[in-house]
Amino acid sequence: MGFLRALGTVVSLLLAAAGPPAAAAGFDPLALQPETADADDTAAAPASWHGSGPGLRLELAREQQERASGGTQGYGSVVLDFRGEWRAAAGLRLALSNRYERRSGGDGTRQRNALREAYASLAAAPGWYVDLGRINWRNGVGSGYNPTDYLKRGADIEQGSLDPRAQRENRLGTVMLRQQWVGAAGSAQLALIPALAAGPESSLTAPGWSRTNRDRAALLKLSPSLDEHTSLDLLAYARAGEGPQVGANLTRLLGAAWVVHAEFSSGRRAAADGAPLRHADDSALGLAWTTAAGAVLTLEHQRDGAARQRALFARLAWDDAFGIAGLDVSAFVRRTLDSPARRWQIELGWAAGDRDDIRLRWAGSHGAADPAAALTPRHSLNLAWLHAF
């Protein structure tokens, strides 16, 4: 609990320095709203660090870990991260996203490659778009938990960050045929997902098709147009061997600097691979406040019905922190209410130039999701340099 008290003190100091709530002109409620079905939504670069858009980036990192079994271990890593987009013809767009990592330390050297996205997008007619290929289609408005993000199963990539946002941005996409219709009344998206045969997953070049496309599935998303302060998504998901699931996402701007969000999913599903199917209601309810200084504070209650687990989640995100251009501060803490488990992370990013970033990340996890499990503290400290070509 010492860290939680320390983090609470830090947040209190930031709030004291932040002043009154921000004016509407300084606040972007769309940052917490669902993805919109527009011609370029699948190509939008994730909002994280400076220089995180299209192009090739090199990352050199050194990490020191405190193992749960005792002792420490150091690791070094080299990452090549590429995101590209090309207009091949009128109305046709091609996109590719890939991450290669070489990690040394511990038991030796490991290499892994993740083909995150590779797809073609065609503007077939005004307001009608067709996408084909591996697409990382992210759904959900929750800050730390997304029950309606149905395509996340099997898509995770091993990475240093514990931040749920970073993990879902860098995961594997799902192979699908997706159609999008956009009009004055809103938008509709329908994805048909094939089952792909398992292949050699241990190979460096293995794309991991069976991880994301193990079973046939379909996903429907409706986003009706409401008003400028409200967004709503309605989703239905069906996967072979499981019961159908339905979900909804809602965000509402309250005043000049407050946003409330709610995410809900219901259906029969397994808590883990091989577990029996049972009905579960999952939810994420949260409130975000943007201060006059630009810091965004989010509080969220999470409920995983299948795992019978509840948690509280808090996040701080502050670009140009303390009025210093190029300094980004982010932190989160997640506390499970049904067990002693918790995890947290603090990250500092500094734009050392137009193409260079320096990042320092301190993270830890304590306990396990199972209340009967023994506490297993673990900490890590990561220092990285990123260069965009």
C-alpha positions as CSV (number, residue, x, y, z in Angstrom):
1,M,0.0,0.0,0.0
2,G,3.0,2.3,0.3
3,F,3.1,2.9,-3.5
4,L,-0.6,3.6,-3.6
5,R,-0.2,6.3,-0.9
6,A,2.8,7.7,-2.8
7,L,0.8,7.8,-6.1
8,G,-2.1,9.4,-4.3
9,T,0.2,12.1,-3.0
10,V,1.6,12.8,-6.5
11,V,-1.8,13.0,-8.0
12,S,-2.9,15.4,-5.2
13,L,0.0,17.6,-6.0
14,L,-0.8,17.6,-9.7
15,L,-4.4,18.5,-9.0
16,A,-3.3,21.3,-6.7
17,A,-1.1,22.7,-9.5
18,A,-3.7,22.2,-12.2
19,G,-6.1,24.8,-11.0
20,P,-9.8,24.9,-12.1
21,P,-11.3,22.7,-14.8
22,A,-10.3,23.4,-18.3
23,A,-12.4,25.4,-20.7
24,A,-14.1,23.5,-23.5
25,A,-11.7,24.8,-26.1
26,G,-8.8,23.0,-24.4
27,F,-10.6,19.7,-24.1
28,D,-11.1,17.0,-26.7
29,P,-14.0,14.7,-25.7
30,L,-13.4,12.6,-28.9
31,A,-10.3,11.2,-27.2
32,L,-12.6,9.0,-25.1
33,Q,-15.2,8.2,-27.8
34,P,-15.4,5.0,-29.9
35,E,-13.8,4.7,-33.3
36,T,-15.9,6.2,-36.1
37,A,-16.4,4.4,-39.3
38,D,-14.7,6.7,-41.7
39,A,-12.6,6.0,-44.7
40,D,-9.3,6.3,-42.8
41,D,-10.2,4.9,-39.4
42,T,-8.2,1.7,-39.7
43,A,-5.1,3.7,-40.6
44,A,-5.2,6.1,-37.7
45,A,-1.9,6.0,-35.9
46,P,-2.1,5.3,-32.1
47,A,-1.8,8.4,-29.9
48,S,1.1,7.6,-27.7
49,W,4.6,9.0,-28.0
50,H,6.0,11.7,-30.3
51,G,6.9,10.3,-33.7
52,S,4.4,7.4,-33.3
53,G,2.9,7.9,-36.7
54,P,3.7,6.2,-40.0
55,G,7.3,5.3,-40.7
56,L,10.2,3.2,-39.4
57,R,11.3,3.6,-35.8
58,L,14.3,2.2,-33.9
59,E,14.1,1.5,-30.2
60,L,17.0,0.6,-27.9
61,A,16.1,-0.3,-24.4
62,R,17.6,-1.6,-21.2
63,E,15.4,-3.1,-18.5
64,Q,16.1,-4.3,-15.0
65,Q,13.6,-6.7,-13.4
66,E,13.0,-7.8,-9.8
67,R,11.8,-11.4,-10.1
68,A,9.0,-12.9,-8.1
69,S,11.3,-15.7,-7.0
70,G,14.0,-13.3,-5.8
71,G,17.0,-11.6,-7.3
72,T,17.2,-9.3,-10.3
73,Q,17.7,-9.8,-14.0
74,G,18.8,-7.4,-16.7
75,Y,17.6,-7.4,-20.4
76,G,18.5,-5.4,-23.5
77,S,16.3,-5.1,-26.5
78,V,16.4,-3.8,-30.0
79,V,13.1,-3.0,-31.7
80,L,12.3,-2.1,-35.3
81,D,8.8,-0.8,-35.6
82,F,7.2,0.0,-39.0
83,R,3.8,1.5,-39.9
84,G,3.2,2.4,-43.5
85,E,0.3,3.4,-45.7
86,W,0.1,3.8,-49.5
87,R,-2.5,5.1,-52.0
88,A,-2.2,2.5,-54.7
89,A,-5.0,3.9,-56.9
90,A,-8.1,6.1,-56.8
91,G,-10.0,4.9,-53.7
92,L,-7.6,2.1,-52.9
93,R,-5.3,2.2,-49.9
94,L,-2.8,-0.3,-48.6
95,A,-1.5,-0.5,-45.0
96,L,1.2,-2.5,-43.2
97,S,2.3,-2.5,-39.6
98,N,5.1,-4.8,-38.2
99,R,7.2,-5.0,-35.1
100,Y,10.5,-6.9,-34.8
101,E,12.3,-7.3,-31.5
102,R,15.5,-8.9,-30.4
103,R,15.8,-9.4,-26.7
104,S,18.9,-10.5,-24.8
105,G,19.4,-11.5,-21.2
106,G,18.3,-14.1,-18.8
107,D,18.4,-17.5,-20.5
108,G,19.8,-16.2,-23.8
109,T,18.6,-14.2,-26.9
110,R,15.1,-14.4,-28.3
111,Q,13.8,-12.9,-31.5
112,R,10.2,-12.4,-32.4
113,N,8.3,-10.7,-35.2
114,A,4.7,-9.5,-35.0
115,L,2.8,-8.7,-38.2
116,R,0.2,-6.5,-36.6
117,E,-1.7,-5.3,-39.7
118,A,-1.6,-5.9,-43.5
119,Y,-4.8,-4.9,-45.3
120,A,-6.3,-3.2,-48.3
121,S,-9.1,-0.6,-48.1
122,L,-11.3,0.3,-51.0
123,A,-13.8,3.2,-51.3
124,A,-16.3,1.2,-53.3
125,A,-18.9,4.0,-53.5
126,P,-19.7,7.2,-51.6
127,G,-20.2,6.2,-48.0
128,W,-19.3,2.5,-48.6
129,Y,-15.9,1.1,-47.8
130,V,-14.5,-2.5,-48.0
131,D,-11.5,-3.6,-46.0
132,L,-9.7,-6.9,-46.5
133,G,-6.7,-8.4,-44.6
134,R,-5.3,-8.4,-41.1
135,I,-6.8,-5.4,-39.2
136,N,-6.5,-4.4,-35.6
137,W,-10.1,-3.4,-35.0
138,R,-10.3,-2.0,-31.5
139,N,-13.6,-1.4,-29.8
140,G,-14.5,0.0,-26.4
141,V,-14.4,3.3,-24.6
142,G,-13.0,2.0,-21.3
143,S,-9.7,3.4,-20.1
144,G,-8.3,0.2,-18.6
145,Y,-10.8,-2.5,-19.5
146,N,-12.8,-3.1,-22.7
147,P,-15.5,-5.8,-22.4
148,T,-16.7,-5.1,-26.0
149,D,-13.2,-5.5,-27.5
150,Y,-14.2,-8.9,-28.7
151,L,-11.2,-9.4,-31.1
152,K,-8.5,-9.1,-28.4
153,R,-8.4,-12.9,-27.6
154,G,-5.1,-14.4,-28.7
155,A,-3.9,-11.1,-30.1
156,D,-1.6,-9.9,-27.3
157,I,2.1,-9.4,-28.0
158,E,4.7,-9.7,-25.3
159,Q,5.9,-6.2,-24.5
160,G,7.4,-4.2,-21.6
161,S,4.5,-1.9,-21.0
162,L,1.7,-2.9,-18.6
163,D,-0.6,-0.1,-19.9
164,P,-3.8,-1.7,-21.3
165,R,-3.9,1.1,-24.0
166,A,-0.3,0.3,-25.2
167,Q,-1.1,-3.4,-25.2
168,R,-4.1,-3.1,-27.4
169,E,-2.4,-0.7,-29.8
170,N,0.5,-3.1,-30.4
171,R,-1.4,-6.4,-30.6
172,L,-2.0,-8.6,-33.6
173,G,-4.9,-7.8,-35.9
174,T,-7.5,-10.2,-37.0
175,V,-7.9,-11.4,-40.6
176,M,-11.4,-10.2,-41.8
177,L,-13.5,-8.9,-44.6
178,R,-15.1,-5.7,-43.3
179,Q,-17.7,-3.5,-44.9
180,Q,-18.5,0.0,-43.6
181,W,-21.4,2.2,-44.4
182,V,-21.4,5.8,-43.4
183,G,-24.4,8.2,-43.7
184,A,-26.2,11.1,-42.1
185,A,-27.9,8.7,-39.6
186,G,-24.6,7.3,-38.4
187,S,-22.5,4.3,-39.5
188,A,-22.6,0.5,-39.6
189,Q,-19.7,-2.0,-39.8
190,L,-19.9,-5.7,-40.4
191,A,-16.8,-8.0,-40.3
192,L,-16.8,-11.6,-41.4
193,I,-13.8,-13.5,-39.8
194,P,-12.6,-16.9,-41.3
195,A,-11.0,-19.7,-39.4
196,L,-7.4,-20.2,-40.5
197,A,-5.5,-23.4,-40.1
198,A,-2.8,-23.6,-37.4
199,G,0.8,-23.3,-38.6
200,P,4.3,-23.3,-37.0
201,E,3.9,-20.6,-34.4
202,S,7.4,-20.8,-33.1
203,S,9.0,-19.6,-36.3
204,L,10.3,-16.0,-36.4
205,T,8.3,-15.3,-39.5
206,A,5.1,-17.1,-38.3
207,P,2.2,-14.7,-38.7
208,G,0.1,-16.3,-36.0
209,W,-3.0,-16.6,-38.0
210,S,-4.5,-19.3,-35.7
211,R,-4.0,-17.1,-32.6
212,T,-6.5,-14.5,-33.9
213,N,-8.5,-16.6,-36.4
214,R,-8.9,-19.9,-34.6
215,D,-12.7,-20.0,-35.1
216,R,-15.1,-18.5,-37.6
217,A,-16.8,-15.3,-36.2
218,A,-18.8,-12.2,-37.2
219,L,-18.9,-8.8,-35.6
220,L,-21.5,-6.1,-36.2
221,K,-21.2,-2.5,-35.0
222,L,-23.8,0.2,-35.3
223,S,-23.0,3.8,-34.4
224,P,-26.1,6.1,-34.7
225,S,-25.6,9.8,-34.8
226,L,-26.9,11.4,-31.7
227,D,-25.7,14.9,-30.7
228,E,-22.3,16.6,-30.5
229,H,-21.9,15.7,-26.8
230,T,-22.9,12.0,-27.0
231,S,-21.6,8.9,-28.8
232,L,-23.2,5.5,-28.8
233,D,-22.0,2.1,-30.2
234,L,-24.1,-1.1,-30.3
235,L,-22.3,-4.3,-31.0
236,A,-23.2,-8.0,-31.6
237,Y,-20.6,-10.7,-31.8
238,A,-20.9,-14.4,-32.7
239,R,-18.1,-17.0,-32.6
240,A,-18.2,-20.7,-33.5
241,G,-18.5,-22.8,-30.3
242,E,-19.6,-19.9,-28.1
243,G,-22.8,-18.1,-27.3
244,P,-23.6,-14.7,-29.0
245,Q,-22.6,-11.6,-27.1
246,V,-24.1,-8.1,-27.3
247,G,-22.4,-4.9,-26.1
248,A,-22.7,-1.1,-25.9
249,N,-20.4,1.9,-25.6
250,L,-21.6,5.3,-24.4
251,T,-19.8,8.5,-23.8
252,R,-21.2,11.8,-22.7
253,L,-19.6,15.2,-22.3
254,L,-20.6,16.8,-19.0
255,G,-19.8,20.5,-18.9
256,A,-16.6,21.9,-20.1
257,A,-14.1,19.3,-19.0
258,W,-15.8,16.2,-17.8
259,V,-16.6,13.0,-19.7
260,V,-18.5,10.0,-18.5
261,H,-18.1,6.7,-20.2
262,A,-19.9,3.4,-19.9
263,E,-19.1,0.0,-21.6
264,F,-21.1,-3.1,-21.2
265,S,-21.1,-6.7,-22.6
266,S,-23.4,-9.6,-22.0
267,G,-23.4,-13.2,-23.2
268,R,-22.2,-16.7,-22.7
269,R,-18.4,-17.0,-22.8
270,A,-15.5,-18.9,-21.1
271,A,-13.4,-17.1,-18.5
272,A,-10.3,-18.8,-20.1
273,D,-9.4,-21.2,-22.9
274,G,-10.9,-24.6,-22.0
275,A,-13.2,-23.3,-19.3
276,P,-16.9,-24.0,-19.5
277,L,-19.3,-21.5,-21.1
278,R,-21.4,-19.5,-18.7
279,H,-23.4,-16.3,-18.8
280,A,-21.4,-13.2,-17.8
281,D,-22.1,-9.5,-17.6
282,D,-19.0,-7.3,-18.0
283,S,-18.7,-3.6,-17.6
284,A,-16.5,-0.5,-17.3
285,L,-17.9,2.7,-15.9
286,G,-15.7,5.8,-15.7
287,L,-15.3,9.5,-15.4
288,A,-12.5,11.7,-16.8
289,W,-11.6,15.2,-15.9
290,T,-9.3,17.5,-17.9
291,T,-7.6,20.2,-15.8
292,A,-6.7,23.7,-17.0
293,A,-3.1,22.5,-17.3
294,G,-4.0,19.8,-19.7
295,A,-3.7,16.8,-17.3
296,V,-6.4,14.1,-17.8
297,L,-7.5,12.2,-14.7
298,T,-9.7,9.1,-15.2
299,L,-11.3,6.9,-12.5
300,E,-13.0,3.6,-13.6
301,H,-14.9,0.7,-12.0
302,Q,-14.4,-2.6,-13.8
303,R,-16.3,-5.8,-13.6
304,D,-15.4,-9.1,-15.3
305,G,-18.4,-11.4,-14.8
306,A,-16.8,-14.6,-16.2
307,A,-13.8,-14.3,-13.9
308,R,-16.0,-12.9,-11.1
309,Q,-13.6,-10.1,-10.5
310,R,-14.1,-6.4,-9.8
311,A,-11.4,-3.7,-9.9
312,L,-10.8,0.0,-9.5
313,F,-8.6,1.7,-12.1
314,A,-7.1,5.2,-12.1
315,R,-5.1,6.9,-14.9
316,L,-3.2,10.1,-15.3
317,A,-2.1,11.4,-18.7
318,W,-0.4,14.7,-19.1
319,D,1.2,16.0,-22.4
320,D,3.6,18.9,-22.1
321,A,3.5,18.3,-18.3
322,F,4.3,21.2,-16.0
323,G,4.2,23.5,-19.1
324,I,7.4,21.9,-20.4
325,A,7.1,21.3,-24.2
326,G,7.8,17.7,-25.1
327,L,7.5,16.2,-21.6
328,D,4.8,13.6,-21.3
329,V,3.8,12.0,-18.0
330,S,1.4,9.0,-17.7
331,A,0.6,6.7,-14.8
332,F,-2.0,4.2,-13.9
333,V,-2.9,1.9,-11.0
334,R,-5.3,-1.0,-11.0
335,R,-6.5,-2.6,-7.7
336,T,-8.5,-5.8,-7.7
337,L,-11.3,-5.6,-5.1
338,D,-11.6,-9.4,-4.6
339,S,-8.0,-10.1,-3.9
340,P,-4.7,-8.4,-2.9
341,A,-3.7,-8.1,-6.6
342,R,-2.7,-4.8,-8.0
343,R,-0.4,-3.4,-10.8
344,W,0.8,0.0,-11.6
345,Q,3.1,1.9,-14.0
346,I,4.6,5.4,-14.2
347,E,6.1,6.6,-17.5
348,L,8.0,9.7,-18.5
349,G,8.6,10.6,-22.1
350,W,10.8,13.4,-23.4
351,A,11.0,14.6,-27.0
352,A,14.7,15.2,-27.4
353,G,14.2,16.4,-31.0
354,D,12.0,16.1,-34.0
355,R,12.9,12.4,-34.4
356,D,14.2,11.3,-31.0
357,D,12.5,10.3,-27.7
358,I,13.8,9.2,-24.4
359,R,11.4,7.1,-22.2
360,L,11.6,6.0,-18.6
361,R,9.1,3.4,-17.3
362,W,8.8,2.1,-13.8
363,A,6.2,-0.6,-13.3
364,G,5.2,-3.2,-10.8
365,S,2.6,-6.0,-10.1
366,H,1.8,-7.5,-6.7
367,G,-0.3,-10.6,-6.0
368,A,-2.4,-12.5,-8.4
369,A,-5.9,-12.4,-9.8
370,D,-6.8,-15.5,-7.8
371,P,-7.4,-14.5,-4.1
372,A,-6.0,-17.8,-3.0
373,A,-2.6,-17.2,-4.7
374,A,0.4,-16.1,-2.7
375,L,1.6,-12.6,-3.2
376,T,4.3,-12.4,-5.9
377,P,5.8,-8.9,-6.0
378,R,7.6,-7.9,-9.2
379,H,9.1,-4.6,-10.3
380,S,10.8,-3.4,-13.5
381,L,12.7,-0.3,-14.6
382,N,13.0,0.4,-18.3
383,L,15.0,3.1,-20.1
384,A,14.6,3.4,-23.9
385,W,15.8,5.6,-26.7
386,L,13.5,5.9,-29.8
387,H,14.5,7.3,-33.2
388,A,12.2,7.9,-36.1
389,F,13.7,7.6,-39.6
